[in-house]
């Protein structure tokens, strides 16, 4: 197992911010190559190798049975290098993908076109986010979390932090800080759309449903279930409404 990962690394199969995936795709489509790599690119590449090595070893050997030394060896780096990228084993492949989802989603929220309803904003941001990742990796990470109590406990805290990150992105999107109920509800709703979309993403991809269509179906379900007039826009800094 470790030899296989190391061979793939030597063959140049890793590129960009996130590693080559189980299905042979890169998680981030805009991945960097190996030529003339800046220090930051090399750091991202090393982190990517560690994440892939950890994911595969956790899957094949079990989380508790896999040591940091084994992950580092499989990625072709030292134990010291591992701890330059991750504080603990728990922060490695599984939970680090949560951080990557969080960063991409927050950026998508900030950059979305103005004037959208909250659900339109959620659809845009979640679609953009999922299209940067591979559903097979998401499935594997979800399986690892379900099978590993320590990861499940840590992931709950990650979910709470995700909601705060989205609320901050909404503040930045509107150019004003806000602690009102409406902005918090907007953030909760966007996080809920992401969570539901993630849960059915692998099954949808397996039967050939494109990511954009899958997210559209998820949002359509929210639209049918929530008693929210469709002409209400996301909560902005000058909105007279405190919430949805």
Protein Blocks (a to p, Z undefined) as FASTA:
>chain_A
ZZmmmmmmmnopagcjbdcdfkopafblkbccfehpafklmmmmmmmmmmmmmmmmmmmn
ojklpcfklmmmmnopafklmmmmpmbfklmmmlmmmmmmmmmmmmmmmmpcehiafklm
mmmmmmmmmmmpcfklmmmmmmmmmmmmklmmmmmmmmmmmmmmmmmmmmmmnopacfbf
klmmmmmmmmmmmmmmmmmmmmmmmnopafklmmmmmmmmmmmmpccdfkbccddfklcb
fbZZ
